[in-house]
Amino acid sequence: MLTIKHINTQIVLGLLDLKLFRINQPNLSKRELEKAGSLCVLQALLGEAFTAIHYTDSGKPYLANRPEFISISHSHDYLAILINTKHNAGIDIELVRDKVKQIKHKFLNATEATYALDDVNTLIRFWSAKECLYKLHGLKGLDFITNLSVQDFEDNKIIGKITKHDYNKTFMLGWEKMGNYMMVYSLHEI
């Protein structure tokens, strides 16, 4: 039901199967299930010292009185949480669906569109990478085409850039395909 993966010495990822988790929580709404799942994953990752998830005004989750950075994502049957002990965190998980072809014009720049074409896995990887970058930035107002860009690589790494006014940062992201799901998460700033 819960998979814990240590990415490196400062990053740990928790992945919860919400279908299995629901068996013990049958009367919860989808939103309540995701909240209970998030608390369960964080309790498993952080232990007894964990108390609650808080949110900034822009909706970014954080842990009060704890030094770790967190990011949370959910899609259909899965909930993913990334914890980084030293740097800001971003994660996104998405169900791979053809529907992404219909919205690619809303998040791909010309270079990315030429690279991705209509390949659903590549499109989802780009979308998920940009969601991850958006969460890393942590503030509203980013345009997915003009402020976020990604370069896709086949070795499970993506270089992502956030450019807005005087904020210009480049990040190394990791990606994994798990069955019908794509997950992208932040590794470090470059």
C-alpha positions as CSV (number, residue, x, y, z in Angstrom):
1,M,0.0,0.0,0.0
2,L,2.8,2.4,0.9
3,T,6.1,2.5,-1.0
4,I,9.0,4.5,0.5
5,K,12.0,5.3,-1.8
6,H,15.2,7.0,-0.6
7,I,16.3,9.0,-3.7
8,N,19.5,10.2,-2.0
9,T,20.6,11.1,1.5
10,Q,18.4,14.2,1.6
11,I,15.4,13.2,-0.4
12,V,12.7,10.6,0.4
13,L,9.6,9.8,-1.6
14,G,6.4,8.2,-0.3
15,L,3.9,6.7,-2.7
16,L,0.5,5.6,-1.4
17,D,-2.0,3.4,-3.3
18,L,-5.2,5.2,-2.5
19,K,-7.4,2.3,-3.7
20,L,-5.8,0.0,-1.0
21,F,-5.8,2.8,1.5
22,R,-9.6,3.3,0.9
23,I,-10.3,-0.2,2.1
24,N,-9.7,1.0,5.7
25,Q,-11.4,4.4,5.1
26,P,-14.5,3.4,3.1
27,N,-16.7,6.4,4.0
28,L,-14.3,9.2,3.2
29,S,-14.8,11.6,0.3
30,K,-12.0,11.8,-2.3
31,R,-10.7,15.0,-0.7
32,E,-10.9,13.5,2.9
33,L,-9.2,10.4,1.6
34,E,-6.3,12.4,0.1
35,K,-5.9,14.4,3.3
36,A,-5.9,11.2,5.5
37,G,-3.5,9.6,3.0
38,S,-1.1,12.6,3.2
39,L,-1.1,12.4,7.0
40,C,-0.5,8.6,6.9
41,V,2.5,9.0,4.4
42,L,4.1,11.8,6.4
43,Q,3.7,9.9,9.6
44,A,5.5,7.0,8.0
45,L,8.2,9.2,6.6
46,L,8.7,11.5,9.6
47,G,7.7,9.4,12.6
48,E,6.1,10.5,15.8
49,A,7.5,14.1,15.6
50,F,5.2,14.9,12.7
51,T,2.0,16.8,13.7
52,A,0.3,18.6,10.8
53,I,0.5,20.0,7.3
54,H,0.2,23.7,6.9
55,Y,-0.2,25.8,3.7
56,T,1.1,29.1,2.6
57,D,-1.2,31.8,1.2
58,S,-0.4,30.5,-2.3
59,G,-1.2,26.9,-1.4
60,K,2.3,25.4,-0.9
61,P,2.4,22.8,1.9
62,Y,4.9,23.0,4.7
63,L,5.6,21.5,8.1
64,A,5.4,23.9,11.0
65,N,8.3,23.7,13.4
66,R,10.1,21.2,11.1
67,P,13.1,22.0,8.8
68,E,12.1,19.6,5.9
69,F,10.5,20.9,2.7
70,I,7.6,18.9,1.3
71,S,5.6,18.6,-1.9
72,I,2.3,16.7,-2.4
73,S,0.6,15.3,-5.5
74,H,-2.2,13.0,-6.2
75,S,-3.8,11.5,-9.3
76,H,-6.6,9.0,-9.3
77,D,-5.3,6.0,-7.5
78,Y,-2.0,7.4,-6.1
79,L,-0.7,10.0,-3.7
80,A,2.9,11.0,-3.7
81,I,4.9,13.0,-1.2
82,L,8.5,14.2,-1.6
83,I,10.5,15.4,1.4
84,N,13.8,17.2,1.0
85,T,15.8,17.9,4.2
86,K,17.9,20.8,2.6
87,H,16.1,22.3,-0.4
88,N,12.7,23.2,-1.7
89,A,10.7,20.2,-3.0
90,G,8.4,19.7,-6.0
91,I,6.6,16.5,-7.1
92,D,3.8,15.7,-9.6
93,I,2.2,12.4,-10.4
94,E,-0.2,12.0,-13.4
95,L,-2.3,9.3,-15.0
96,V,-1.1,8.8,-18.5
97,R,-4.1,9.6,-20.8
98,D,-4.6,10.7,-24.4
99,K,-6.5,13.8,-23.0
100,V,-3.1,15.6,-22.7
101,K,-3.0,15.9,-26.5
102,Q,-6.0,18.3,-26.4
103,I,-4.3,20.7,-24.0
104,K,-0.7,20.6,-25.1
105,H,-1.0,24.1,-26.7
106,K,-1.6,25.4,-23.1
107,F,1.7,24.2,-21.7
108,L,4.3,23.5,-24.5
109,N,6.5,26.1,-26.1
110,A,7.5,25.7,-29.8
111,T,10.7,23.7,-29.1
112,E,8.9,21.4,-26.6
113,A,6.0,20.8,-29.0
114,T,8.4,19.9,-31.8
115,Y,10.2,17.4,-29.5
116,A,7.0,15.9,-28.0
117,L,4.8,15.8,-31.1
118,D,1.8,13.7,-30.1
119,D,3.6,11.1,-28.0
120,V,1.4,10.8,-24.9
121,N,4.2,9.6,-22.6
122,T,6.4,12.6,-23.6
123,L,3.5,15.0,-23.3
124,I,2.6,13.8,-19.8
125,R,6.3,13.9,-18.8
126,F,6.5,17.5,-19.9
127,W,3.2,18.4,-18.2
128,S,4.3,16.7,-15.0
129,A,7.8,18.4,-15.1
130,K,6.2,21.8,-15.4
131,E,3.8,21.0,-12.5
132,C,6.8,20.1,-10.5
133,L,8.6,23.3,-11.4
134,Y,5.4,25.3,-10.5
135,K,5.4,23.7,-7.1
136,L,9.1,24.4,-6.6
137,H,8.5,28.1,-7.3
138,G,5.7,28.1,-4.8
139,L,4.0,31.3,-6.0
140,K,1.0,31.8,-8.2
141,G,1.3,33.6,-11.6
142,L,3.7,31.4,-13.6
143,D,2.8,30.9,-17.2
144,F,3.5,27.3,-18.3
145,I,4.7,28.3,-21.7
146,T,6.7,31.5,-21.1
147,N,8.0,31.0,-17.5
148,L,8.6,27.2,-17.5
149,S,10.7,25.2,-19.9
150,V,12.0,21.7,-19.9
151,Q,14.5,19.6,-21.8
152,D,13.6,16.0,-21.9
153,F,16.3,13.3,-21.5
154,E,16.0,9.5,-21.8
155,D,18.1,8.6,-18.7
156,N,15.2,9.5,-16.3
157,K,16.5,13.1,-15.8
158,I,14.9,16.4,-17.0
159,I,16.4,19.8,-16.9
160,G,13.7,22.4,-16.0
161,K,14.0,26.2,-15.9
162,I,11.9,28.8,-14.2
163,T,12.3,32.3,-15.6
164,K,10.2,35.2,-14.4
165,H,11.5,38.7,-14.0
166,D,14.6,38.4,-11.8
167,Y,13.9,34.8,-10.8
168,N,16.0,32.5,-13.0
169,K,16.7,29.1,-11.7
170,T,17.5,25.7,-13.3
171,F,16.7,22.4,-11.7
172,M,17.5,18.7,-12.2
173,L,14.4,16.7,-12.1
174,G,14.0,12.9,-11.9
175,W,11.1,11.0,-13.6
176,E,9.7,7.5,-13.4
177,K,7.0,5.7,-15.3
178,M,5.0,3.4,-13.1
179,G,2.5,1.4,-15.1
180,N,-0.1,4.0,-16.3
181,Y,1.4,6.8,-14.2
182,M,4.2,9.3,-14.7
183,M,5.9,10.9,-11.7
184,V,8.4,13.8,-11.8
185,Y,10.2,15.1,-8.8
186,S,12.9,17.7,-8.0
187,L,16.4,16.6,-7.3
188,H,18.5,19.7,-7.0
189,E,19.2,23.2,-8.4
190,I,21.8,23.4,-11.1
